[in-house]
Amino acid sequence: GSYALNATDPTGEQYGGSLFITAGEGPNEYKLQWLVSGGIHEGMGTLQGNQLTFTWSSLSGTDQEVSGSGVYTVTVKGELHGDRFINGVESPGKEAAYPDKK
């Protein structure tokens, strides 16, 4: 599905964007794509219970070469809330993703 993203990066700067989640190859596997200011990030995640654990990286040719990992908690409303870490940065960014209205 597609989600509206409201987030704060590790420096406290707010940003928005879109998050797209599609089925991966295995059971409970998902592909994630973030469209945020500064670039496109792609990742793979695994859902266990209500925890979606993922790794991600920026696509080459974007403004910055970054990668990292994170965990979202999936709420009963289908929202995603969690931390997204950037490799080499101690504190995570906070992200919240809300399902786009059909």
FITI-934783 format. One line per 8 residues: number of its first residue (from 1); their letters; for each residue x, y, z of N, C-alpha, C. Coordinates in nm, 2 decimals, padded with zeros to 4 digits. Example, Ala and Ser with C-alpha at 12.3 -4.5 7.8 and 13.67 -1.06 7.14 Angstrom:
1 = AS = 01.32:-00.57:00.78:01.23:-00.45:00.78:01.32:-00.33:00.78  01.28:-00.22:00.71:01.37:-00.11:00.71:01.29:00.00:00.79
END
This chain:
1 = GSYALNAT = 00.08:-00.12:00.00:00.00:00.00:00.00:00.09:00.13:00.00  00.02:00.24:-00.01:00.09:00.37:-00.01:00.06:00.44:00.12  00.15:00.51:00.17:00.14:00.58:00.30:00.20:00.72:00.29  00.13:00.81:00.36:00.19:00.95:00.38:00.28:00.95:00.49  00.40:01.00:00.47:00.51:01.00:00.57:00.52:01.13:00.64  00.52:01.13:00.77:00.56:01.25:00.86:00.67:01.21:00.94  00.78:01.28:00.94:00.90:01.23:01.00:00.99:01.34:01.05  01.08:01.31:01.14:01.19:01.40:01.19:01.32:01.33:01.18
9 = DPTGEQYG = 01.42:01.39:01.12:01.55:01.33:01.10:01.63:01.34:01.23  01.74:01.27:01.24:01.82:01.27:01.36:01.86:01.41:01.41  01.86:01.51:01.32:01.90:01.65:01.36:01.78:01.73:01.41  01.66:01.67:01.40:01.54:01.74:01.44:01.47:01.81:01.33  01.52:01.80:01.21:01.45:01.86:01.09:01.33:01.77:01.05  01.22:01.84:01.03:01.10:01.76:00.99:01.10:01.74:00.84  01.05:01.63:00.79:01.04:01.61:00.65:00.91:01.52:00.62  00.87:01.53:00.50:00.75:01.45:00.46:00.78:01.37:00.34
17 = GSLFITAG = 00.69:01.29:00.29:00.71:01.22:00.17:00.61:01.11:00.16  00.64:01.01:00.08:00.56:00.89:00.06:00.63:00.76:00.09  00.56:00.66:00.14:00.62:00.53:00.16:00.53:00.43:00.09  00.59:00.35:00.01:00.52:00.24:-00.07:00.57:00.11:-00.02  00.47:00.02:00.01:00.51:-00.11:00.06:00.44:-00.21:-00.03  00.52:-00.31:-00.08:00.46:-00.41:-00.17:00.52:-00.55:-00.12  00.45:-00.65:-00.16:00.49:-00.79:-00.11:00.63:-00.82:-00.17  00.70:-00.89:-00.08:00.83:-00.94:-00.12:00.82:-01.08:-00.18
25 = EGPNEYKL = 00.94:-01.15:-00.18:00.94:-01.28:-00.25:00.90:-01.39:-00.15  00.93:-01.37:-00.02:00.90:-01.48:00.07:00.78:-01.44:00.16  00.74:-01.54:00.24:00.63:-01.51:00.34:00.68:-01.40:00.44  00.59:-01.31:00.47:00.61:-01.20:00.56:00.73:-01.10:00.52  00.77:-01.11:00.39:00.87:-01.02:00.34:00.80:-00.91:00.26  00.86:-00.79:00.27:00.80:-00.67:00.20:00.91:-00.59:00.15  00.88:-00.52:00.03:00.97:-00.43:-00.03:00.92:-00.29:00.01  01.01:-00.20:00.05:00.97:-00.07:00.09:01.04:00.04:00.00
33 = QWLVSGGI = 00.97:00.14:-00.03:01.03:00.25:-00.11:00.99:00.38:-00.05  01.08:00.46:-00.01:01.06:00.60:00.05:01.08:00.70:-00.06  00.99:00.79:-00.09:01.01:00.91:-00.17:01.01:01.03:-00.08  01.13:01.08:-00.05:01.15:01.19:00.04:01.23:01.30:-00.02  01.23:01.42:00.03:01.31:01.52:-00.02:01.45:01.48:-00.01  01.53:01.49:-00.12:01.67:01.45:-00.12:01.69:01.31:-00.18  01.58:01.24:-00.21:01.61:01.12:-00.28:01.50:01.01:-00.26  01.54:00.90:-00.32:01.46:00.78:-00.31:01.54:00.67:-00.24
41 = HEGMGTLQ = 01.47:00.61:-00.14:01.54:00.51:-00.06:01.46:00.38:-00.08  01.53:00.27:-00.09:01.46:00.14:-00.10:01.51:00.04:00.01  01.42:-00.05:00.05:01.46:-00.14:00.15:01.38:-00.27:00.14  01.42:-00.36:00.23:01.35:-00.49:00.24:01.32:-00.51:00.39  01.20:-00.56:00.42:01.16:-00.58:00.55:01.09:-00.71:00.58  01.09:-00.75:00.70:01.02:-00.87:00.75:00.93:-00.84:00.86  00.80:-00.89:00.84:00.70:-00.86:00.95:00.69:-00.98:01.04  00.71:-00.95:01.17:00.69:-01.06:01.27:00.60:-01.00:01.37
49 = GNQLTFTW = 00.48:-01.06:01.39:00.38:-01.00:01.47:00.34:-00.86:01.42  00.35:-00.76:01.51:00.32:-00.62:01.46:00.45:-00.54:01.44  00.57:-00.61:01.43:00.69:-00.54:01.41:00.75:-00.56:01.27  00.77:-00.45:01.19:00.83:-00.46:01.06:00.97:-00.41:01.07  01.06:-00.51:01.06:01.21:-00.48:01.07:01.27:-00.47:00.93  01.35:-00.37:00.91:01.39:-00.35:00.77:01.53:-00.29:00.76  01.59:-00.31:00.65:01.72:-00.24:00.61:01.69:-00.16:00.49  01.76:-00.05:00.47:01.74:00.04:00.35:01.86:00.10:00.30
57 = SSLSGTDQ = 01.86:00.16:00.18:01.97:00.24:00.13:01.92:00.33:00.02  01.99:00.44:00.00:01.95:00.53:-00.11:01.99:00.48:-00.24  01.91:00.51:-00.34:01.94:00.47:-00.48:02.06:00.55:-00.53  02.15:00.49:-00.60:02.26:00.56:-00.66:02.22:00.67:-00.75  02.30:00.78:-00.75:02.26:00.89:-00.83:02.17:00.99:-00.76  02.14:00.97:-00.63:02.07:01.07:-00.55:02.16:01.16:-00.48  02.11:01.25:-00.41:02.19:01.36:-00.35:02.30:01.30:-00.25  02.25:01.20:-00.17:02.34:01.15:-00.07:02.34:00.99:-00.07
65 = EVSGSGVY = 02.46:00.94:-00.05:02.47:00.79:-00.04:02.45:00.76:00.11  02.33:00.71:00.15:02.31:00.67:00.28:02.24:00.54:00.29  02.25:00.47:00.41:02.18:00.34:00.43:02.16:00.33:00.58  02.09:00.23:00.61:02.06:00.20:00.75:01.96:00.10:00.77  01.89:00.10:00.89:01.80:00.00:00.93:01.69:00.07:01.01  01.59:-00.01:01.05:01.49:00.04:01.13:01.38:-00.06:01.17  01.29:-00.01:01.26:01.18:-00.10:01.30:01.05:-00.01:01.31  00.95:-00.05:01.24:00.82:00.01:01.25:00.73:-00.08:01.34
73 = TVTVKGEL = 00.64:-00.02:01.42:00.53:-00.10:01.48:00.41:-00.07:01.40  00.34:-00.17:01.37:00.21:-00.16:01.29:00.10:-00.15:01.39  00.02:-00.04:01.38:-00.10:-00.03:01.47:-00.22:-00.10:01.42  -00.32:-00.11:01.50:-00.45:-00.17:01.46:-00.51:-00.09:01.35  -00.48:00.03:01.33:-00.53:00.11:01.22:-00.45:00.10:01.10  -00.34:00.02:01.10:-00.26:00.00:00.99:-00.16:00.11:00.97  -00.14:00.19:01.07:-00.03:00.30:01.07:00.10:00.23:01.11  00.21:00.30:01.06:00.34:00.25:01.10:00.41:00.36:01.18
81 = HGDRFING = 00.47:00.33:01.29:00.54:00.42:01.38:00.67:00.36:01.42  00.78:00.43:01.41:00.90:00.38:01.45:01.02:00.46:01.42  01.14:00.40:01.44:01.27:00.46:01.43:01.34:00.41:01.30  01.40:00.51:01.23:01.48:00.47:01.11:01.62:00.52:01.13  01.72:00.43:01.14:01.85:00.47:01.17:01.93:00.49:01.04  02.02:00.58:01.04:02.12:00.60:00.93:02.25:00.55:00.98  02.32:00.46:00.90:02.45:00.41:00.94:02.54:00.52:00.97  02.61:00.52:01.08:02.71:00.62:01.12:02.65:00.74:01.20
89 = VESPGKEA = 02.52:00.74:01.22:02.46:00.84:01.30:02.40:00.78:01.42  02.43:00.83:01.54:02.39:00.76:01.66:02.24:00.76:01.69  02.18:00.87:01.68:02.03:00.87:01.71:01.95:00.85:01.58  01.83:00.79:01.60:01.75:00.76:01.48:01.66:00.88:01.44  01.61:00.87:01.32:01.50:00.96:01.29:01.37:00.89:01.33  01.27:00.97:01.36:01.14:00.92:01.40:01.04:00.93:01.28  00.98:00.82:01.25:00.89:00.82:01.13:00.75:00.77:01.17  00.65:00.83:01.11:00.51:00.79:01.12:00.45:00.78:00.98
97 = AYPDKK = 00.39:00.67:00.94:00.33:00.66:00.81:00.18:00.62:00.82  00.10:00.70:00.75:-00.04:00.68:00.76:-00.10:00.63:00.62  -00.18:00.53:00.62:-00.23:00.48:00.50:-00.30:00.58:00.42  -00.27:00.59:00.29:-00.34:00.69:00.20:-00.49:00.64:00.19  -00.58:00.74:00.19:-00.72:00.71:00.17:-00.74:00.65:00.03  -00.82:00.55:00.02:-00.84:00.49:-00.11:-00.94:00.58:-00.19
END
